[in-house]
Amino acid sequence: MTTTNISLSRLVPFEEHPYQVRDDEEMQALTDSIKEQGVLSPVVVRPLENGNYEIISGHRRCHAAQRAGLTSVPVIVLSLTHEEAAVALVDSNLHREHLLPSEKAFAYKLKSEAMKHQGKKRKAPENLWDASLIAPSMGHDVPKSDENRTTAEIGEQAGESYKTVQRYIRLTYLVPELLKLVDERNVAMTPAVYLSYLSVQEQEWLLDEIAANDCTPSVSQACRLKEKSQNGTLTQEFVSELMCQEKANQKERIRIPTDRIRRYFPKGCTHAQMEDIIVKLCESYYRRRTEKDR
């Protein structure tokens, strides 16, 4: 494919881009790399009628290039429809590390809607991403409904079941504040899926109680909230009473946003490993303090 340089001022983000571009440690590393070596992997774009180009793959590279002081970047221009671009955008980013649940949720939803609009599965533009990223057939029977067939195709390429894809898509029905709690690992996937069936007003009631009681709903509580919501009997009073019930694992909790401490841990360190390290450091600090007080 032919590569050409295009001004950053003519590159615009994909309108429904589901992946966040964060100024974190990884972005700083990418910026430093671009300062030293330039943009090694071309940005993939499609032409727009107004003369600009919509980014399909390379939103983070463009942001890092701007931070590095570049005015243009190498690009590959592909003539794609909006739906073809949406599918390509999702597939070229799903391999990234540390994807947030919200990013996967909106990515799967974007691809699902694009594939439904196309009416059939389309192949991705050649060489847009590494074919090794596409998972082999998982050996499951393709579900009969159109929705299930679509999510089955998405899941097969991502290495997940169609039910997992559908559970992620359900997260897009959460209000932003609740979805943020999922991203921060304060609300687990299963209760989050149940909560996605609540109306916006009902989710707002729940958020008020989460703030007031410094706790989040368990799986059983979330299930009860969904049942009450779907049969039309959920009230603000019930939400308040339910969330006032103390759970053993939430009597006392200290919450530290991951982005505050991620840089102190090795790359790829899981949340469980980080927790173990923090506990060991606290034990070491306690021993030193008690020895000093003797």
N, C-alpha and C positions, 0 to 999 in steps of 0.2 A: 504493500500500500504506500502511496505517495505521502510524504510528510512535508508540511509547510509551516512557516511561522506566522502567527496571527496575534494582533495586539490583544492584551488582556481586556482592554476596554470594550472589545467587540464580543467577548465571551460572556454569556449569561447563564446562570444556574438553571437546571431543569426545573420546570414550574412546580412539580410535585416531588422534588427530591427528598427521599425518606431518610437519608443518612446525615447525621450531624457533622458539622465541621467545627471542631473544638480547638481552641488555643491551649493545648495541653503539652505534656512532655514529648509525646510522639510528633506533634506538629512542629515543635521546636527542633527536634532532630531532623525532620524532613526539610525544614527551612535551612538549617545549617548545611545539609547535604547539597541542596540546590545552590546555595551560595558558592560552594566549592566546585561542584561538578555540573551545575545546570540541571535542567529537567531532562532526565535520561529516558523516561517512558512518555511517549507523546500522549497528549490529551485527545480523547475521542469526542467529536462534536458533530452536529448536523446543522445544515444551513437553514436560516429563517428567512421569511419574506422581506423583513426590514433590513436585511444586509448583515445582521448579527449572526452569531452561532450559539446554539444551545449545547451546553456541556452534557455529555452522556456518561463519560468516564473520566475522572480527573478533577473533581471539585476540590479535593484536599491539595492536589498538586498546584492548582491555580491559586488557591489561597496562600500556600507556602511561597509560591513564586512572587506574589505581591509583597509578602513580608520580606522576601529576600531582595526586593528592589528591582525585579525584572519588569519590563514593559510588554514583553511578548513571550509566547511559549510555542514549542512545536506541537502541531496538531495533525490528526488524521480526520478528514472530512468524509462523512458517510451520508448518503441520501436515504434517510429513513423516515417512515411515518411516525407520528406521535406514539402509537402503540408499539411499533417495533423498537423505538428508542427506549420506551419504558421497560420493556422486557430486557433489553441489552443492559440498561443502567442497573437494574436489580441484580442480574446475573454476574456482572463484572465487579460487584462490591460485596457479595455475600461471603467471599473467602476471607474478608478482613478479620483481624483479631479484635476482641473486646467489643463486639457489636452489642449495643443495648437492646433489651427486649422491645422497646418502642421502635427502634430502627428496623428490626426484623419484621415487626408487626406491620408497619406502613409499607415496607418493601414488598412483603407478600401480598398485601392488599392491592398495591399499585400493579404488580405483575398479574394478579388474578383478574382485575378489571380490564387490563390491556388484552389479555388472552381471550376473555369473554367477548370483547368487542371485535377481535379479529375473527372469532368464530372457529378457529383451529390453531393448533400449535405451529408456531413459526420457528425456523432455525435462526440462530444468532448469526450476525455478520461474521464471516470467516476471520480468524486471527484477532477478534476483539478481546477474547480472554482465553486463558489456557484450557484446552479441552480436558485436561486431567482434573479440573475442578468439578466437572460434571460427574455425578455419582452413577455407577452402573445400576441396572434395574434391581429393585429391592425385592422382586419376586412376589409382590402382592397383587391380587386381582384388582383391576381398576374399578372403582365404584360406579354405579349405574347413573346417578344423577349428574347433570352438567356441572354443578358446583363442585361435587366431589371429584369428578374426572379432572377438572381444572386444578384443584388443589393437590390431587395425586401427582399430576405432571410436575407441578412446582416442587412438591416434596421429594420426588424421585431425583430431581436435579440437585436438590440441596441436601440429600441424604436423610430426609425426615419423612415421617408418615403424613398422609393427607390430614389426619386428625390433628397432628401437631401444628401443621400449617394453619388449619382453621382456628385452633386455639390462639395462635399468635394474632390472627386477623381480628379475633374478638377483642383483643386489647385496644384496638383503635376506637372502640366505643366508650372507653374510659375518658373522663374529663382530664385535662392536662395535669392537674395536681395529683390525681390518683395514679396516672401513668408514670409520673415522676417518682412516686413511692415504689413502683415496680422496678424502675431503672436503678433505684438506689438500694434494691434488695430488701426493702422494708416490708413489702407485700409480695408474697410468693405467687408463682404462676397460677396455681389451681384456684386459690381464693380470688385472684384478680379476674379470672375468666368468669366466675360466678358473678362478681360485682359488675362486669360489663353489661349485664342484662338489666341493671337498675337504670331508671331514668336520670337525666341530668340533675333534676331537683333532688332525687333520692341520694344520688352520689354527693351532692352538696351537703345534705344532712349528715351523711357519713363522715365527710371531711371535717365538719364542725366537731363531731364526737372524737375523731382521731386526735385533733388538736387539743381538745379539752381533757381527754383522758390519757394522752401520750401512749396510745396503743393502736394496734391494727387488728382487723378481724381475722379470726382463725378460719380454717376451711369450713368447719361446721357452722360458724356464725355467718360466713359469706353465703353458704348454701341456704340458710334460713332466710337471709335477706332477699336472695333471688326468688325463692318460693313465694314469699310474701308480696314481692313486687309483681310477679307474674299473675298472681290471683287477685291483685288490686287491693290488698289489705295492709300494705306497708305504710306505717305512719312515722312521723318524726319522733313521737314518744317511744315507739317500739325500738327504733334505731338507738335512741339514747339509753333505754333500759338494757338492751343487748350489749352495747359497748361498755357499759359500766361493770359488767361481769368481769371480774379479775381472772386472768389466765396465769397459770404458774410460770410460764416462760416469758411473761411480760410484766412481772411485778416491778422490776427495776432494770432499766436498759440504758446503756450509753451508746448513742449513735454518732459515728464519725463518718462524714462523706468520704467515699473512696478516693476522690480526686485530691483530697488533702494529704493522703498518706501514700498513694500509689508509687510516687517517686522514690520512696525509701525501701522498696521491695524489688526483688529480681523480676525481670520481665516474665510474664506467664504465671506468676504466683497467684494461686486461687484465693478466694475469700476465706476459705477454711484454713489454708496455710498462713495467711496473714493474721487471722485471729489467733492461731497457735503461737506465732512469733510474738504477738503483742502480749499475750498472757505470760509467756516466758520472760519477756522483758520486765513486766510488772513484778513477777516473782523475784527476779534479780534485783530490781530496785528496792523491793521490800526487805530483802536480806541485807543489802548494804545499809539501808536506813536503820534497821534494828541493831546491826552490829555497831553502828556509829553511836547509837543512843545508850549503849551499855557502858 
